[in-house]
Amino acid sequence: MENKIVMEFPQENDTDLYLNVFGHSITEPLHKAGPAVKTFYLIHFVLEGEGDFYVGNAHYHLKKGQGFLIEPDTPATYISDEHHPWRYVWFGFSGRCAQDTLSSIGLTQNQPIFTCEDGDKLKKYVFDMLAHNTSDHADHFRLMGMLYLALSVIANAQKDKLETPSGNAYVNHAISYIQNHYSMPMKVEELSDYVGINRSYFSDLFKQYTGMSPVKYLQNFRITKAQHMLTISELSIESIAFSCGYQSAEAFHKIFRKTTGMSPNAYRQEKRQRTISSQETMNNNRPDYIDTDDDF
């Protein structure tokens, strides 16, 4: 059983960022949420107590002052501690810039945990959201402001992890360009022109900083995006190929196999089987818990 306050809004992916849901929960011992899959990014922050967070093959035991991210289309489960049940706030959002925004503050599927000493601020912002949940235009702008303020608190907590002392501005600009335009045809000359330096110097600088050529970096980035799309979507191989900047499914198939050692279809099947096995393992290894229909 859970004492909770929650507000939900329709999803709008046509905007840069859009607040979908937010709330506050006081859980009972062994309260369980999930396994469930969301269509938006969901962040929880623990105000009191402790509990366990399971995602993929990973398990995290979290306490007061820590938080976790659940990405869209990613099965996850979290269970309140038997002796010190947790209390938390949460907020979920989506939009064109959602993934890049989270990556920029150091939260990803591989790094979903953060620690924040300004927990009172996060609590304040979510409670402010709860106090202004009408359809009024002024409240809409206030809610979006609270979303950005909440993210700024997490960004500040993560700043030590994000520092790159050896970073080079030219290379960083080029990497940002690749990440925003990987679905389009791209040449090294285009990248060097974009950052404003000579092609040869740019290539040498890029390899010095990243350990690989611009072409190799672009290829790896495209394949990583393709792997994500193969895992979470039902898009055809051809659609994924074009979405990742390849001019034909044949070219995509060849590069994907060379990079990963398997075909796109085989990769998709293997990832789905792992997801099924992971869910079965989590369910078999769980302690007895109080099950509810709530998945926040």
ChimeraX attribute file (.defattr): number of C-alpha atoms within 10 A of each C-alpha:
attribute: neighborCount
match mode: 1-to-1
recipient: residues
	/A:1	15
	/A:2	15
	/A:3	10
	/A:4	15
	/A:5	13
	/A:6	14
	/A:7	14
	/A:8	13
	/A:9	14
	/A:10	9
	/A:11	16
	/A:12	15
	/A:13	15
	/A:14	11
	/A:15	12
	/A:16	12
	/A:17	19
	/A:18	23
	/A:19	24
	/A:20	20
	/A:21	22
	/A:22	25
	/A:23	20
	/A:24	23
	/A:25	18
	/A:26	19
	/A:27	21
	/A:28	20
	/A:29	19
	/A:30	23
	/A:31	23
	/A:32	27
	/A:33	19
	/A:34	17
	/A:35	16
	/A:36	14
	/A:37	15
	/A:38	16
	/A:39	14
	/A:40	23
	/A:41	22
	/A:42	20
	/A:43	21
	/A:44	21
	/A:45	27
	/A:46	24
	/A:47	22
	/A:48	16
	/A:49	20
	/A:50	24
	/A:51	25
	/A:52	17
	/A:53	22
	/A:54	18
	/A:55	22
	/A:56	18
	/A:57	12
	/A:58	11
	/A:59	13
	/A:60	14
	/A:61	14
	/A:62	23
	/A:63	21
	/A:64	19
	/A:65	19
	/A:66	20
	/A:67	23
	/A:68	21
	/A:69	23
	/A:70	24
	/A:71	22
	/A:72	17
	/A:73	15
	/A:74	19
	/A:75	19
	/A:76	22
	/A:77	22
	/A:78	23
	/A:79	26
	/A:80	26
	/A:81	22
	/A:82	17
	/A:83	12
	/A:84	16
	/A:85	19
	/A:86	27
	/A:87	24
	/A:88	22
	/A:89	25
	/A:90	22
	/A:91	23
	/A:92	24
	/A:93	22
	/A:94	23
	/A:95	19
	/A:96	14
	/A:97	15
	/A:98	18
	/A:99	17
	/A:100	14
	/A:101	16
	/A:102	18
	/A:103	14
	/A:104	14
	/A:105	19
	/A:106	21
	/A:107	23
	/A:108	17
	/A:109	15
	/A:110	10
	/A:111	11
	/A:112	17
	/A:113	20
	/A:114	18
	/A:115	18
	/A:116	20
	/A:117	14
	/A:118	13
	/A:119	20
	/A:120	11
	/A:121	14
	/A:122	24
	/A:123	19
	/A:124	14
	/A:125	21
	/A:126	21
	/A:127	17
	/A:128	14
	/A:129	25
	/A:130	18
	/A:131	11
	/A:132	14
	/A:133	16
	/A:134	13
	/A:135	9
	/A:136	10
	/A:137	9
	/A:138	10
	/A:139	15
	/A:140	16
	/A:141	11
	/A:142	15
	/A:143	23
	/A:144	15
	/A:145	14
	/A:146	20
	/A:147	22
	/A:148	14
	/A:149	16
	/A:150	19
	/A:151	17
	/A:152	14
	/A:153	18
	/A:154	23
	/A:155	21
	/A:156	14
	/A:157	17
	/A:158	18
	/A:159	12
	/A:160	10
	/A:161	10
	/A:162	13
	/A:163	9
	/A:164	8
	/A:165	6
	/A:166	7
	/A:167	11
	/A:168	13
	/A:169	10
	/A:170	17
	/A:171	22
	/A:172	15
	/A:173	14
	/A:174	21
	/A:175	19
	/A:176	11
	/A:177	15
	/A:178	19
	/A:179	15
	/A:180	11
	/A:181	14
	/A:182	19
	/A:183	18
	/A:184	14
	/A:185	11
	/A:186	14
	/A:187	11
	/A:188	17
	/A:189	14
	/A:190	14
	/A:191	22
	/A:192	20
	/A:193	13
	/A:194	13
	/A:195	17
	/A:196	11
	/A:197	14
	/A:198	11
	/A:199	16
	/A:200	12
	/A:201	10
	/A:202	23
	/A:203	20
	/A:204	14
	/A:205	18
	/A:206	21
	/A:207	15
	/A:208	13
	/A:209	14
	/A:210	14
	/A:211	12
	/A:212	15
	/A:213	18
	/A:214	24
	/A:215	13
	/A:216	12
	/A:217	17
	/A:218	21
	/A:219	19
	/A:220	15
	/A:221	17
	/A:222	23
	/A:223	22
	/A:224	15
	/A:225	18
	/A:226	21
	/A:227	18
	/A:228	13
	/A:229	20
	/A:230	21
	/A:231	19
	/A:232	14
	/A:233	11
	/A:234	11
	/A:235	13
	/A:236	12
	/A:237	20
	/A:238	16
	/A:239	14
	/A:240	22
	/A:241	25
	/A:242	16
	/A:243	18
	/A:244	23
	/A:245	20
	/A:246	22
	/A:247	15
	/A:248	13
	/A:249	15
	/A:250	13
	/A:251	11
	/A:252	24
	/A:253	19
	/A:254	13
	/A:255	17
	/A:256	23
	/A:257	15
	/A:258	11
	/A:259	13
	/A:260	13
	/A:261	11
	/A:262	15
	/A:263	16
	/A:264	23
	/A:265	12
	/A:266	11
	/A:267	18
	/A:268	20
	/A:269	12
	/A:270	13
	/A:271	16
	/A:272	14
	/A:273	11
	/A:274	13
	/A:275	16
	/A:276	12
	/A:277	14
	/A:278	17
	/A:279	18
	/A:280	11
	/A:281	12
	/A:282	18
	/A:283	12
	/A:284	9
	/A:285	8
	/A:286	9
	/A:287	10
	/A:288	10
	/A:289	14
	/A:290	15
	/A:291	13
	/A:292	12
	/A:293	9
	/A:294	13
	/A:295	14
	/A:296	24
